[in-house]
Amino acid sequence: MEIFPYLSSTFPAGSKVRIWLMLLVILCCACTKVDIPPPAPVSSGGPGFPDQEVFGATTYYTKDGQRRLTVLAPHISRFDNRRLLMMDGGITVHFFDQNGVHSAVMTAKEGEMLELANRVWVRGNVIVKSDSGMVLRAEELRYDPDLGRILTDGFVTIITTQDSLAGYGFSSATDLSDWEIKRSSGATWRKTEQKKPDGDTLSDNKS
């Protein structure tokens, strides 16, 4: 019995063989599953997808025409939608006073910077060394350009040329002058230079 009587009556025997082979190929292709790879993810500026990556970059911040901050980082990831710079690989921050004179240098393992506000957060073995010889050690610090100060709620140790002090909650000018520790811990200090006005607050205000 012919399955396709029309083909049997219309085409000669040789042609029918070729047509059957073509039909078999078409049926096999129709039953074959084709795996189409998914589209590659598109960078959207979200976590893990920086819009730009820069290696060995330096970022500057000026105020009233004077340089106030310089940030050096071996690797910076920039997120355009948040105007955020994420820095890692060990960073160095140089502070300058209102006259543009270098006042201190800060190093840390990693950090972040908001471009519009120029606020900086650093973490991991943070060390600040002022040009006057004072040293501050902490695990995290933040710089507020509106206040012109560095701050942290965590534990710090501040070292002068003759003494040291440890405690929680710290604030100072970028050159480590006018400092304050809210809660001291095992503190020693020179009475002629430090005073404890009330509670556990310690500062170097001399007024």
MDTraj code that builds the backbone (N, CA, C; nanometers):
import mdtraj as md
import numpy as np

residues = "MET GLU ILE PHE PRO TYR LEU SER SER THR PHE PRO ALA GLY SER LYS VAL ARG ILE TRP LEU MET LEU LEU VAL ILE LEU CYS CYS ALA CYS THR LYS VAL ASP ILE PRO PRO PRO ALA PRO VAL SER SER GLY GLY PRO GLY PHE PRO ASP GLN GLU VAL PHE GLY ALA THR THR TYR TYR THR LYS ASP GLY GLN ARG ARG LEU THR VAL LEU ALA PRO HIS ILE SER ARG PHE ASP ASN ARG ARG LEU LEU MET MET ASP GLY GLY ILE THR VAL HIS PHE PHE ASP GLN ASN GLY VAL HIS SER ALA VAL MET THR ALA LYS GLU GLY GLU MET LEU GLU LEU ALA ASN ARG VAL TRP VAL ARG GLY ASN VAL ILE VAL LYS SER ASP SER GLY MET VAL LEU ARG ALA GLU GLU LEU ARG TYR ASP PRO ASP LEU GLY ARG ILE LEU THR ASP GLY PHE VAL THR ILE ILE THR THR GLN ASP SER LEU ALA GLY TYR GLY PHE SER SER ALA THR ASP LEU SER ASP TRP GLU ILE LYS ARG SER SER GLY ALA THR TRP ARG LYS THR GLU GLN LYS LYS PRO ASP GLY ASP THR LEU SER ASP ASN LYS SER".split()
xyz = np.array([
    [0.0849, -0.1192, 0.0000],
    [0.0000, 0.0000, 0.0000],
    [0.0880, 0.1236, 0.0000],
    [0.0582, 0.2146, -0.0875],
    [0.1342, 0.3385, -0.0931],
    [0.0832, 0.4351, 0.0134],
    [0.1809, 0.4887, 0.0920],
    [0.1409, 0.5858, 0.1949],
    [0.1025, 0.7175, 0.1311],
    [0.1796, 0.7572, 0.0268],
    [0.1488, 0.8813, -0.0448],
    [0.1179, 0.8452, -0.1898],
    [-0.0073, 0.8025, -0.2215],
    [-0.0422, 0.7588, -0.3573],
    [-0.0182, 0.8675, -0.4609],
    [-0.0272, 0.9954, -0.4229],
    [-0.0072, 1.1033, -0.5192],
    [0.1368, 1.1037, -0.5682],
    [0.2307, 1.0863, -0.4723],
    [0.3715, 1.0816, -0.5108],
    [0.4008, 0.9596, -0.5965],
    [0.3355, 0.8469, -0.5627],
    [0.3604, 0.7212, -0.6360],
    [0.3168, 0.7322, -0.7810],
    [0.2082, 0.8020, -0.8098],
    [0.1561, 0.8082, -0.9454],
    [0.2177, 0.9203, -1.0269],
    [0.2766, 1.0180, -0.9561],
    [0.3245, 1.1357, -1.0275],
    [0.4701, 1.1249, -1.0672],
    [0.5593, 1.0706, -0.9750],
    [0.7032, 1.0690, -0.9985],
    [0.7501, 0.9289, -1.0309],
    [0.8549, 0.9161, -1.1136],
    [0.9133, 0.7840, -1.1413],
    [0.9801, 0.7285, -1.0184],
    [1.0223, 0.6002, -1.0276],
    [1.0758, 0.5287, -0.9102],
    [1.1988, 0.5962, -0.8540],
    [1.2936, 0.6395, -0.9408],
    [1.4163, 0.7030, -0.8914],
    [1.3881, 0.8315, -0.8163],
    [1.2972, 0.9077, -0.8663],
    [1.2630, 1.0334, -0.7994],
    [1.1978, 1.0083, -0.6652],
    [1.1155, 0.9005, -0.6554],
    [1.0473, 0.8706, -0.5287],
    [1.1485, 0.8388, -0.4190],
    [1.2599, 0.7727, -0.4534],
    [1.3625, 0.7403, -0.3517],
    [1.4240, 0.8669, -0.2967],
    [1.4535, 0.9600, -0.3877],
    [1.5136, 1.0852, -0.3424],
    [1.4173, 1.1660, -0.2558],
    [1.2916, 1.1646, -0.2928],
    [1.1918, 1.2385, -0.2135],
    [1.1769, 1.1774, -0.0753],
    [1.1748, 1.0440, -0.0664],
    [1.1669, 0.9773, 0.0646],
    [1.2860, 1.0136, 0.1520],
    [1.4064, 1.0205, 0.0943],
    [1.5249, 1.0568, 0.1714],
    [1.5130, 1.2007, 0.2232],
    [1.4608, 1.2906, 0.1396],
    [1.4439, 1.4293, 0.1820],
    [1.3440, 1.4406, 0.2962],
    [1.2346, 1.3604, 0.2870],
    [1.1351, 1.3620, 0.3948],
    [1.1930, 1.3108, 0.5249],
    [1.2766, 1.2067, 0.5176],
    [1.3390, 1.1526, 0.6391],
    [1.4312, 1.2554, 0.7044],
    [1.5069, 1.3278, 0.6224],
    [1.5972, 1.4310, 0.6766],
    [1.5180, 1.5402, 0.7458],
    [1.4072, 1.5824, 0.6808],
    [1.3241, 1.6876, 0.7404],
    [1.2667, 1.6420, 0.8736],
    [1.2173, 1.5149, 0.8801],
    [1.1601, 1.4631, 1.0054],
    [1.2651, 1.4551, 1.1142],
    [1.3875, 1.4132, 1.0797],
    [1.4943, 1.4031, 1.1800],
    [1.5302, 1.5405, 1.2348],
    [1.5378, 1.6398, 1.1467],
    [1.5702, 1.7757, 1.1918],
    [1.4611, 1.8322, 1.2807],
    [1.3351, 1.7996, 1.2469],
    [1.2234, 1.8506, 1.3259],
    [1.2224, 1.7927, 1.4653],
    [1.2762, 1.6713, 1.4836],
    [1.2739, 1.6054, 1.6142],
    [1.4003, 1.6311, 1.6941],
    [1.4988, 1.6989, 1.6364],
    [1.6246, 1.7218, 1.7069],
    [1.6138, 1.8449, 1.7957],
    [1.6562, 1.8337, 1.9223],
    [1.6539, 1.9454, 2.0164],
    [1.7802, 2.0282, 1.9986],
    [1.7625, 2.1552, 1.9749],
    [1.8751, 2.2461, 1.9553],
    [1.8903, 2.3309, 2.0812],
    [2.0075, 2.3235, 2.1461],
    [2.0339, 2.4019, 2.2664],
    [2.0895, 2.5379, 2.2267],
    [2.0164, 2.6430, 2.2602],
    [2.0594, 2.7791, 2.2316],
    [2.1147, 2.8387, 2.3600],
    [2.2403, 2.8793, 2.3605],
    [2.2971, 2.9336, 2.4840],
    [2.2270, 3.0615, 2.5257],
    [2.2119, 3.0835, 2.6594],
    [2.1461, 3.2058, 2.7062],
    [2.2328, 3.3265, 2.6747],
    [2.1714, 3.4450, 2.6641],
    [2.2497, 3.5652, 2.6358],
    [2.3436, 3.5980, 2.7499],
    [2.4576, 3.6536, 2.7173],
    [2.5544, 3.6911, 2.8203],
    [2.4974, 3.8039, 2.9036],
    [2.5274, 3.8043, 3.0344],
    [2.4763, 3.9120, 3.1197],
    [2.5315, 4.0455, 3.0770],
    [2.4499, 4.1487, 3.0893],
    [2.4878, 4.2835, 3.0516],
    [2.5193, 4.3617, 3.1775],
    [2.6319, 4.4321, 3.1781],
    [2.6697, 4.5115, 3.2942],
    [2.5661, 4.6198, 3.3187],
    [2.5189, 4.6278, 3.4434],
    [2.4157, 4.7258, 3.4777],
    [2.4608, 4.8211, 3.5860],
    [2.5882, 4.8134, 3.6259],
    [2.6354, 4.9018, 3.7314],
    [2.5969, 4.8543, 3.8697],
    [2.5432, 4.7348, 3.8826],
    [2.5054, 4.6833, 4.0123],
    [2.6216, 4.6140, 4.0788],
    [2.5993, 4.5541, 4.1968],
    [2.7065, 4.4856, 4.2668],
    [2.7683, 4.3774, 4.1794],
    [2.8999, 4.3784, 4.1723],
    [2.9705, 4.2801, 4.0927],
    [2.9831, 4.3156, 3.9472],
    [2.9206, 4.4240, 3.9033],
    [2.9250, 4.4643, 3.7639],
    [2.9666, 4.6113, 3.7533],
    [3.0920, 4.6426, 3.7760],
    [3.1346, 4.7824, 3.7642],
    [3.1248, 4.8299, 3.6202],
    [3.0926, 4.9561, 3.6043],
    [3.0858, 5.0145, 3.4702],
    [3.2251, 5.0405, 3.4143],
    [3.3182, 5.0671, 3.5044],
    [3.4562, 5.0889, 3.4621],
    [3.5505, 5.0283, 3.5653],
    [3.6659, 4.9844, 3.5201],
    [3.7720, 4.9380, 3.6081],
    [3.9011, 5.0080, 3.5677],
    [3.9678, 5.0643, 3.6677],
    [4.0907, 5.1387, 3.6427],
    [4.1999, 5.0802, 3.7316],
    [4.3192, 5.0670, 3.6763],
    [4.4315, 5.0122, 3.7510],
    [4.5384, 5.1199, 3.7683],
    [4.5846, 5.1330, 3.8927],
    [4.6879, 5.2308, 3.9222],
    [4.6409, 5.3743, 3.9065],
    [4.5230, 5.4064, 3.9636],
    [4.4637, 5.5392, 3.9446],
    [4.4860, 5.6284, 4.0667],
    [4.4800, 5.7596, 4.0437],
    [4.4883, 5.8596, 4.1497],
    [4.3680, 5.9527, 4.1380],
    [4.2975, 5.9747, 4.2499],
    [4.1801, 6.0607, 4.2535],
    [4.2091, 6.1822, 4.3407],
    [4.1704, 6.3017, 4.2930],
    [4.1968, 6.4253, 4.3650],
    [4.0665, 6.4896, 4.4097],
    [4.0736, 6.5598, 4.5243],
    [3.9606, 6.6394, 4.5721],
    [4.0137, 6.7755, 4.6125],
    [3.9537, 6.8793, 4.5570],
    [3.9948, 7.0155, 4.5895],
    [3.8786, 7.0931, 4.6495],
    [3.9128, 7.1951, 4.7273],
    [3.8127, 7.2823, 4.7880],
    [3.8694, 7.4235, 4.7910],
    [3.7906, 7.5181, 4.7419],
    [3.8336, 7.6581, 4.7350],
    [3.9658, 7.6719, 4.6597],
    [3.9824, 7.5894, 4.5570],
    [4.1017, 7.5975, 4.4744],
    [4.2245, 7.5312, 4.5319],
    [4.2127, 7.4688, 4.6494],
    [4.3261, 7.4027, 4.7136],
    [4.3034, 7.2522, 4.7199],
    [4.4092, 7.1780, 4.6944],
    [4.3977, 7.0333, 4.7061],
    [4.3806, 6.9952, 4.8523],
    [4.2795, 6.9116, 4.8799],
    [4.2529, 6.8685, 5.0172],
    [4.2714, 6.7187, 5.0360],
    [4.2643, 6.6436, 4.9252],
    [4.2665, 6.4989, 4.9383],
    [4.3196, 6.4371, 4.8092],
    [4.4072, 6.3373, 4.8235],
    [4.4548, 6.2597, 4.7099],
    [4.4453, 6.1123, 4.7467],
    [4.3803, 6.0333, 4.6625],
    [4.3601, 5.8902, 4.6890],
    [4.4293, 5.8102, 4.5793],
    [4.5204, 5.7210, 4.6194],
    [4.5898, 5.6343, 4.5262],
    [4.5465, 5.4906, 4.5524],
    [4.5122, 5.4174, 4.4466],
    [4.4678, 5.2791, 4.4610],
    [4.5139, 5.1982, 4.3409],
    [4.5613, 5.0749, 4.3634],
    [4.6026, 4.9911, 4.2509],
    [4.4863, 4.9411, 4.1667],
    [4.3653, 4.9367, 4.2246],
    [4.2486, 4.8896, 4.1490],
    [4.1248, 4.9641, 4.1958],
    [4.0544, 5.0282, 4.1017],
    [3.9316, 5.1021, 4.1330],
    [3.8195, 5.0517, 4.0430],
    [3.7052, 5.0188, 4.1037],
    [3.5839, 4.9827, 4.0297],
    [3.4845, 5.0974, 4.0442],
    [3.4350, 5.1462, 3.9302],
    [3.3444, 5.2611, 3.9317],
    [3.2045, 5.2178, 3.8926],
    [3.1048, 5.2603, 3.9747],
    [2.9644, 5.2314, 3.9512],
    [2.8936, 5.3627, 3.9187],
    [2.8578, 5.3796, 3.7916],
    [2.8058, 5.5077, 3.7447],
    [2.6748, 5.5476, 3.8109],
    [2.5841, 5.4512, 3.8290],
    [2.4516, 5.4876, 3.8784],
    [2.4549, 5.5366, 4.0228],
    [2.5581, 5.4981, 4.0975],
    [2.5699, 5.5439, 4.2360],
    [2.6855, 5.6415, 4.2543],
    [2.7587, 5.6709, 4.1463],
    [2.8775, 5.7563, 4.1531],
    [2.9684, 5.7090, 4.2657],
    [2.9925, 5.5792, 4.2682],
    [3.0687, 5.5158, 4.3750],
    [3.1975, 5.4577, 4.3195],
    [3.3060, 5.4791, 4.3918],
    [3.4346, 5.4179, 4.3603],
    [3.4668, 5.3161, 4.4690],
    [3.4923, 5.1934, 4.4293],
    [3.5340, 5.0899, 4.5237],
    [3.6810, 5.0595, 4.4959],
    [3.7640, 5.0703, 4.5998],
    [3.9086, 5.0594, 4.5852],
    [3.9601, 4.9424, 4.6670],
    [4.0531, 4.8669, 4.6104],
    [4.1093, 4.7533, 4.6821],
    [4.2543, 4.7325, 4.6400],
    [4.3188, 4.6386, 4.7084],
    [4.4585, 4.6094, 4.6783],
    [4.5559, 4.6925, 4.7584],
    [4.5044, 4.7662, 4.8601],
    [4.5883, 4.8549, 4.9388],
    [4.5800, 4.9966, 4.8858],
    [4.5295, 5.0884, 4.9673],
    [4.5115, 5.2262, 4.9207],
    [4.5903, 5.3237, 5.0086],
    [4.6215, 5.4388, 4.9522],
    [4.6931, 5.5448, 5.0232],
    [4.6186, 5.6759, 5.0034],
    [4.5934, 5.7460, 5.1137],
    [4.5229, 5.8740, 5.1095],
    [4.6141, 5.9810, 5.1684],
    [4.6366, 6.0886, 5.0924],
    [4.7144, 6.2018, 5.1413],
    [4.6198, 6.3160, 5.1750],
    [4.6362, 6.3732, 5.2960],
    [4.5546, 6.4860, 5.3404],
    [4.6353, 6.6150, 5.3290],
    [4.5637, 6.7254, 5.2945],
    [4.6247, 6.8569, 5.2846],
    [4.5404, 6.9557, 5.3644],
    [4.6059, 7.0551, 5.4243],
    [4.5305, 7.1526, 5.5027],
    [4.4645, 7.2558, 5.4115],
    [4.4001, 7.3570, 5.4712],
    [4.3233, 7.4546, 5.3937],
    [4.4112, 7.5403, 5.3022],
    [4.5419, 7.5381, 5.3263],
    [4.6351, 7.6110, 5.2407],
    [4.6998, 7.5216, 5.1360],
    [4.6564, 7.3956, 5.1297],
    [4.7122, 7.3033, 5.0328],
    [4.8434, 7.2410, 5.0744],
    [4.8797, 7.2517, 5.2018],
    [5.0043, 7.1949, 5.2524],
    [4.9786, 7.0540, 5.3048],
    [5.0631, 6.9587, 5.2693],
    [5.0469, 6.8202, 5.3123],
    [5.0490, 6.8116, 5.4640],
    [4.9535, 6.7345, 5.5225],
    [4.9427, 6.7272, 5.6679],
    [4.9471, 6.5853, 5.7233],
    [4.9057, 6.4847, 5.6442],
    [4.9038, 6.3476, 5.6960],
    [4.8863, 6.2502, 5.5806],
    [4.9168, 6.1232, 5.6067],
    [4.8966, 6.0172, 5.5080],
    [4.8265, 5.9005, 5.5770],
    [4.7320, 5.8397, 5.5081],
    [4.6555, 5.7281, 5.5630],
    [4.6652, 5.6091, 5.4673],
    [4.6867, 5.4906, 5.5227],
    [4.6905, 5.3686, 5.4429],
    [4.5871, 5.2692, 5.4964],
    [4.5357, 5.1844, 5.4061],
    [4.4363, 5.0834, 5.4437],
    [4.4330, 4.9762, 5.3360],
    [4.3685, 4.8634, 5.3665],
    [4.3588, 4.7540, 5.2701],
    [4.2611, 4.7854, 5.1573],
    [4.1460, 4.8495, 5.1909],
    [4.0432, 4.8764, 5.0908],
    [3.9587, 4.9948, 5.1341],
    [3.8765, 5.0446, 5.0414],
    [3.7930, 5.1581, 5.0767],
    [3.6916, 5.1900, 4.9690],
    [3.6092, 5.2901, 4.9975],
    [3.5066, 5.3378, 4.9055],
    [3.5055, 5.4899, 4.9077],
    [3.4625, 5.5472, 4.7962],
    [3.4539, 5.6926, 4.7879],
    [3.3302, 5.7316, 4.7081],
    [3.2475, 5.8199, 4.7649],
    [3.1341, 5.8773, 4.6935],
    [3.1834, 5.9989, 4.6168],
    [3.1737, 5.9937, 4.4845],
    [3.2329, 6.0987, 4.4022],
    [3.1698, 6.2353, 4.4255],
    [3.0382, 6.2419, 4.4347],
    [2.9715, 6.3708, 4.4479],
    [2.9981, 6.4348, 4.5834],
    [2.9976, 6.3544, 4.6896],
    [3.0165, 6.4077, 4.8245],
    [3.1622, 6.4055, 4.8678],
    [3.2475, 6.3271, 4.7973],
    [3.3887, 6.3110, 4.8322],
    [3.4078, 6.2534, 4.9726],
    [3.3109, 6.1760, 5.0176],
    [3.3264, 6.1056, 5.1447],
    [3.4012, 5.9751, 5.1208],
    [3.4894, 5.9427, 5.2135],
    [3.5755, 5.8257, 5.1981],
    [3.5613, 5.7356, 5.3193],
    [3.5483, 5.6044, 5.2934],
    [3.5503, 5.5032, 5.3987],
    [3.6676, 5.4094, 5.3702],
    [3.7457, 5.3778, 5.4720],
    [3.8563, 5.2832, 5.4545],
    [3.8473, 5.1768, 5.5622],
    [3.8984, 5.0568, 5.5297],
    [3.8895, 4.9428, 5.6206],
    [4.0165, 4.8590, 5.6118],
    [4.0463, 4.7912, 5.7210],
    [4.1537, 4.6944, 5.7221],
    [4.2902, 4.7533, 5.7504],
    [4.3386, 4.7339, 5.8738],
    [4.4724, 4.7792, 5.9140],
    [4.4950, 4.9258, 5.8747],
    [4.4048, 5.0111, 5.9220],
    [4.4118, 5.1538, 5.8885],
    [4.5179, 5.2209, 5.9755],
    [4.6077, 5.2946, 5.9118],
    [4.7122, 5.3689, 5.9823],
    [4.7161, 5.5108, 5.9279],
    [4.7070, 5.6085, 6.0181],
    [4.7189, 5.7494, 5.9815],
    [4.8442, 5.8045, 6.0487],
    [4.9316, 5.8658, 5.9699],
    [5.0541, 5.9265, 6.0224],
    [5.0529, 6.0745, 5.9864],
    [5.0526, 6.1586, 6.0891],
    [5.0550, 6.3027, 6.0635],
    [5.1987, 6.3477, 6.0420],
    [5.2141, 6.4602, 5.9743],
    [5.3485, 6.5141, 5.9517],
    [5.4119, 6.5645, 6.0805],
    [5.3308, 6.5803, 6.1852],
    [5.3842, 6.6239, 6.3145],
    [5.4380, 6.5077, 6.3971],
    [5.4150, 6.3829, 6.3510],
    [5.4710, 6.2677, 6.4206],
    [5.3702, 6.1814, 6.4942],
    [5.2423, 6.2180, 6.4965],
    [5.1409, 6.1376, 6.5634],
    [5.0966, 6.0237, 6.4717],
    [5.0512, 5.9128, 6.5350],
    [5.0083, 5.7942, 6.4596],
    [4.8747, 5.7462, 6.5157],
    [4.7826, 5.7145, 6.4266],
    [4.6530, 5.6587, 6.4645],
    [4.6366, 5.5229, 6.3984],
    [4.5925, 5.4233, 6.4762],
    [4.5664, 5.2894, 6.4237],
    [4.4212, 5.2526, 6.4495],
    [4.3551, 5.1946, 6.3480],
    [4.2144, 5.1556, 6.3598],
    [4.1852, 5.0483, 6.2565],
    [4.0663, 4.9891, 6.2665],
    [4.0234, 4.8915, 6.1662],
    [3.9349, 4.9555, 6.0599],
    [3.8733, 5.0673, 6.0930],
    [3.7945, 5.1389, 5.9931],
    [3.7870, 5.2860, 6.0300],
    [3.7871, 5.3710, 5.9259],
    [3.7756, 5.5153, 5.9441],
    [3.6927, 5.5727, 5.8297],
    [3.6374, 5.6882, 5.8515],
    [3.5690, 5.7593, 5.7436],
    [3.6136, 5.9052, 5.7456],
    [3.6156, 5.9653, 5.6285],
    [3.6529, 6.1058, 5.6157],
    [3.5310, 6.1840, 5.5701],
    [3.4970, 6.2896, 5.6458],
    [3.3844, 6.3760, 5.6131],
    [3.4389, 6.5108, 5.5681],
    [3.4309, 6.5415, 5.4373],
    [3.4878, 6.6679, 5.3891],
    [3.4132, 6.7912, 5.4382],
    [3.2842, 6.7772, 5.4708],
    [3.2086, 6.8913, 5.5219],
    [3.2604, 6.9339, 5.6591],
    [3.2982, 6.8346, 5.7403],
    [3.3535, 6.8628, 5.8724],
    [3.5050, 6.8805, 5.8677],
    [3.5678, 6.8260, 5.7631],
    [3.7134, 6.8280, 5.7555],
    [3.7765, 6.7409, 5.8618],
    [3.7098, 6.6286, 5.8950],
    [3.7569, 6.5438, 6.0050],
    [3.7514, 6.3964, 5.9643],
    [3.8307, 6.3155, 6.0354],
    [3.8237, 6.1708, 6.0237],
    [3.7578, 6.1172, 6.1496],
    [3.6724, 6.0130, 6.1325],
    [3.5899, 5.9656, 6.2427],
    [3.5765, 5.8136, 6.2382],
    [3.5449, 5.7555, 6.3535],
    [3.5097, 5.6147, 6.3620],
    [3.4368, 5.5900, 6.4929],
    [3.3498, 5.4897, 6.4926],
    [3.2849, 5.4457, 6.6159],
    [3.3590, 5.3277, 6.6776],
    [3.4570, 5.2749, 6.6065],
    [3.5282, 5.1562, 6.6516],
    [3.6459, 5.1865, 6.7430],
    [3.7290, 5.0858, 6.7606],
    [3.8435, 5.0929, 6.8516],
    [3.9623, 5.1577, 6.7804],
    [4.0326, 5.2448, 6.8524],
    [4.1499, 5.3117, 6.7960],
    [4.2619, 5.3162, 6.8992],
    [4.3819, 5.3354, 6.8499],
    [4.4976, 5.3661, 6.9330],
    [4.5671, 5.4860, 6.8714],
    [4.5872, 5.5903, 6.9506],
    [4.6573, 5.7083, 6.9027],
    [4.7890, 5.7205, 6.9774],
    [4.8960, 5.7460, 6.9046],
    [5.0308, 5.7467, 6.9610],
    [5.0956, 5.8811, 6.9310],
    [5.1414, 5.9468, 7.0349],
    [5.2173, 6.0703, 7.0180],
    [5.3660, 6.0371, 7.0316],
    [5.4494, 6.1366, 7.0278],
    [5.5933, 6.1124, 7.0406],
    [5.6314, 6.0661, 7.1803],
    [5.5441, 6.0886, 7.2800],
    [5.5782, 6.0529, 7.4174],
    [5.4726, 5.9688, 7.4879],
    [5.3582, 5.9445, 7.4265],
    [5.2518, 5.8751, 7.4982],
    [5.1592, 5.8050, 7.3995],
    [5.0645, 5.7274, 7.4531],
    [4.9652, 5.6590, 7.3703],
    [4.8338, 5.6510, 7.4447],
    [4.7257, 5.6327, 7.3679],
    [4.5916, 5.6268, 7.4255],
    [4.5049, 5.5377, 7.3384],
    [4.4210, 5.4549, 7.4004],
    [4.3323, 5.3654, 7.3266],
    [4.1892, 5.3859, 7.3729],
    [4.0936, 5.3587, 7.2840],
    [3.9542, 5.3718, 7.3221],
    [3.8611, 5.3545, 7.2029],
    [3.7332, 5.3837, 7.2249],
    [3.6298, 5.3655, 7.1230],
    [3.5653, 5.5002, 7.0905],
    [3.5365, 5.5204, 6.9622],
    [3.4719, 5.6433, 6.9195],
    [3.5719, 5.7555, 6.9072],
    [3.6147, 5.7849, 6.7846],
    [3.7242, 5.8787, 6.7645],
    [3.6858, 5.9843, 6.6621],
    [3.7379, 6.1059, 6.6841],
    [3.7196, 6.2155, 6.5886],
    [3.8404, 6.3070, 6.5977],
    [3.8889, 6.3536, 6.4828],
    [4.0016, 6.4466, 6.4828],
    [4.0072, 6.5208, 6.3511],
    [4.0860, 6.6278, 6.3469],
    [4.1188, 6.6916, 6.2206],
    [4.2063, 6.5947, 6.1414],
    [4.2206, 6.6210, 6.0123],
    [4.2938, 6.5260, 5.9275],
    [4.4419, 6.5173, 5.9632],
    [4.4959, 6.6188, 6.0332],
    [4.6361, 6.6123, 6.0757],
    [4.6508, 6.5547, 6.2158],
    [4.5406, 6.4929, 6.2660],
    [4.5336, 6.4287, 6.3986],
    [4.5399, 6.5292, 6.5134],
    [4.5220, 6.6572, 6.4857],
    [4.5088, 6.7551, 6.5932],
    [4.3619, 6.7628, 6.6341],
    [4.3375, 6.8275, 6.7485],
    [4.2011, 6.8461, 6.7982],
    [4.1264, 6.7121, 6.8032],
    [4.1904, 6.6102, 6.8583],
    [4.1291, 6.4776, 6.8601],
    [4.0451, 6.4561, 6.9853],
    [3.9570, 6.3575, 6.9757],
    [3.8683, 6.3231, 7.0876],
    [3.8370, 6.1738, 7.0830],
    [3.8488, 6.1084, 7.1979],
    [3.8068, 5.9688, 7.2138],
    [3.6917, 5.9662, 7.3129],
    [3.5791, 5.9095, 7.2718],
    [3.4593, 5.9144, 7.3546],
    [3.4661, 5.8196, 7.4744],
    [3.5240, 5.7017, 7.4548],
    [3.5297, 5.6043, 7.5641],
    [3.6689, 5.5453, 7.5685],
    [3.7473, 5.5859, 7.6700],
    [3.8855, 5.5422, 7.6792],
    [3.8936, 5.3993, 7.7318],
    [4.0062, 5.3333, 7.7010],
    [4.0276, 5.1961, 7.7441],
    [4.1757, 5.1781, 7.7748],
    [4.2087, 5.1650, 7.9033],
    [4.3484, 5.1485, 7.9423],
    [4.4331, 5.2668, 7.9011],
    [4.3832, 5.3878, 7.9282],
    [4.4470, 5.5069, 7.8749],
    [4.5586, 5.5576, 7.9646],
    [4.6601, 5.6138, 7.9018],
    [4.7616, 5.6931, 7.9703],
    [4.7845, 5.8171, 7.8868],
    [4.8067, 5.9275, 7.9501],
    [4.8261, 6.0514, 7.8759],
    [4.8959, 6.1541, 7.9647],
    [4.9561, 6.2540, 7.9060],
    [5.0238, 6.3605, 7.9782],
    [4.9212, 6.4650, 8.0219],
    [4.9133, 6.4904, 8.1489],
    [4.8118, 6.5808, 8.2008],
    [4.8283, 6.7219, 8.1477],
    [4.9492, 6.7604, 8.1110],
    [4.9696, 6.8954, 8.0606],
    [4.9143, 6.9140, 7.9203],
    [4.8909, 6.8008, 7.8491],
    [4.8428, 6.8116, 7.7120],
    [4.7035, 6.7559, 7.6928],
    [4.6600, 6.6630, 7.7791],
    [4.5275, 6.6037, 7.7652],
    [4.4474, 6.6322, 7.8918],
    [4.3171, 6.6375, 7.8771],
    [4.2331, 6.6541, 7.9943],
    [4.1045, 6.5763, 7.9769],
    [4.0447, 6.5419, 8.0883],
    [3.9255, 6.4590, 8.0908],
    [3.8134, 6.5411, 8.1536],
    [3.7410, 6.6213, 8.0755],
    [3.6446, 6.7154, 8.1318],
    [3.5242, 6.6498, 8.1977],
    [3.4687, 6.5444, 8.1370],
    [3.3519, 6.4798, 8.1957],
    [3.3375, 6.3406, 8.1365],
    [3.2779, 6.2505, 8.2164],
    [3.2579, 6.1125, 8.1705],
    [3.3898, 6.0482, 8.1318],
    [3.3886, 5.9747, 8.0206],
    [3.5081, 5.9085, 7.9734],
    [3.5700, 5.9782, 7.8529],
    [3.5204, 6.0962, 7.8196],
    [3.5699, 6.1651, 7.7014],
    [3.7086, 6.2222, 7.7262],
    [3.7978, 6.1935, 7.6316],
    [3.9336, 6.2472, 7.6368],
    [3.9599, 6.3245, 7.5090],
    [4.0325, 6.4350, 7.5203],
    [4.0637, 6.5150, 7.4019],
    [4.1949, 6.5876, 7.4226],
    [4.2436, 6.6483, 7.3133],
    [4.3664, 6.7277, 7.3254],
    [4.3375, 6.8759, 7.3155],
    [4.2108, 6.9159, 7.3350],
    [4.1777, 7.0583, 7.3367],
    [4.2474, 7.1252, 7.4531],
    [4.3141, 7.2352, 7.4266],
    [4.3940, 7.3019, 7.5300],
    [4.3301, 7.4306, 7.5805],
    [4.2091, 7.4579, 7.5337],
    [4.1433, 7.5822, 7.5749],
    [4.0842, 7.5672, 7.7147],
])
top = md.Topology()
chain = top.add_chain()
for i, resn in enumerate(residues, 1):
    res = top.add_residue(resn, chain, resSeq=i)
    for name in ("N", "CA", "C"):
        top.add_atom(name, md.element.get_by_symbol(name[0]), res)
traj = md.Trajectory(xyz[None], top)
